Amino acid sequence: MRILVTRPQGASRRTSQRLKALGHDPVTLPVTEARHHPDEVRDALDKPYSALLVTSAEAIRVAQSPGTGLAGHLGATVFTVGEATARAAREAGFSDVEAAEGTGASMVRLFAGRWSRLASAVPLLYLAGWPRSPSLEAGLAELRIPHTVARAYTMRPLEVAPEAMTAALRRPPVDAVLFYSRETARRFFELAAVDDVPGHARLLCLSGNIMEAVPEALRPNVRISARPDEDSLLALL
């Protein structure tokens, strides 16, 4: 199958390698990029915190930037949104890592009791991106769990020439398009018209929240992964 990967460059490369191993023909077309803010992460790590909350592997990559002093924090407890982020944290050198089920809401459901105890004296530290889902912070606020937020990175839209979009989607026609975030899907459909998408192409979304960024006319083409992780998304192919 010819599959269009819309993730930022580094993540697109890793997903493309997986797709090739599965026998597919991946095409990468990043429509956003991450601008890293390592100074904000360094300043946040310099202040007392009881545990780290992380909802994307990108935040871990920012924390690994030179000058953040991450080596002195590898003994911290890290709560991650899912297994992919947990894997990135472990690869960065963290040893005490726990994973939720792929959403901020699942983090609150699984870990709120422990967070309340941990944050009773020193707040939690959330290494976050922007834009992001509000579910984690809404849960923390509702339960009045003390926390601070450091903006580790900002997703920025990329310009894609119309001819590049047409070539990616139709030369030859793609069989599927992968969407990993609502912001990526929103940006993709700012650049691509409904008629640009081949009629048979499946639009594979990591969650129902992402599907909401797909135009109504294309909703019949949408499939949502059973779990919000890449293994479940690729299982739809």
Secondary structure, 3 states (H helix, E strand, C coil): CEEEECCCHHHHHHHHHHHHHCCCEEEECCCEEEEECHHHHHHHHCCCCCCEEECCHHHHHHHCCCCCCHHHHCCCEEEECCHHHHHHHHHHCCCEEEECCCCHHHHHHHHHHHHHHHCCCCCEEEEEEECCCCHHHHHHHHCCCCEEEEEEEEEEECCCCHHHHHHHHHCCECCEEEECCHHHHHHHHHHCCHHHCCCCCEEEECCHHHHCCCCHHHHHHEEECCCCCHHHHHCCC
